[in-house]
Amino acid sequence: QLQLVESGGGLVQPGGSLRLSCAASGFTLENYAIGWFRQAPGREREGVLCISRRGGSTNFADSVKGRFTISRDNSKNTVYLQMNSLKPEDTGTYYCAARPPGILSSLCVSSGYNYWGQGTQVTVSS
């Protein structure tokens, strides 16, 4: 069964940090582009930070520039989203997704992704 499982969400104070994990089973993540997306209540899902299959390209939302980074550990078949200097507006459900090769749309366009995790909640509040 092909599956992505996110973990690492929680409640954090403004200015704090969290690291989200996205573990894959049933397929090899290094063969896919990976995107982190988030959705806040009442808002559309947005691409947060996305990385190409070989890591040569990344796309990110302007709101997370300089604060969020993405990395891969191929030995663990896992991708991470490190989030620093968190703000209340970062609150939402975070999803990781995998995109197979050959998709020509921009990296952080969600329609190109065909494997999705169940999401993990991030709440930034004092």
C-alpha positions, 0 to 999 in steps of 0.5 A: 500500500502506497502511503505518506504519513506526516508527524511532528505537528503540535502547539507552539508559541510564536517564535518557536520551531517545529520539524514535521516529518513525512515518511513514505511506505510502499514507494521510494520518495527519492524518485518523486518531487515532494511538496509541503502544503497547508490549509487554514480554516476558511482558506484555500490550500497553499503550497508552502515549500516544494522540492524537485526530485533531485533537489535542484529546485525548490519553490516556496511561499513568500511568507515562509522565505528564510524561515522554513527549509525542506530536506530529505533523508533517503535512507529513511525514506523521509522528508522533513519540513523545518519551521523556525520563527513560527507566526500565528499565521502559520497555523493550519493543517500541513500535508506532504505530497509526492509528485511523479516525474514528468509533471510540467506544472510549477513545483508547488501546484497541488494538482500535480501531486498524486500521493497525499498524507493525512495531514498534521495540525500546527497551531502557533499561539501564545 
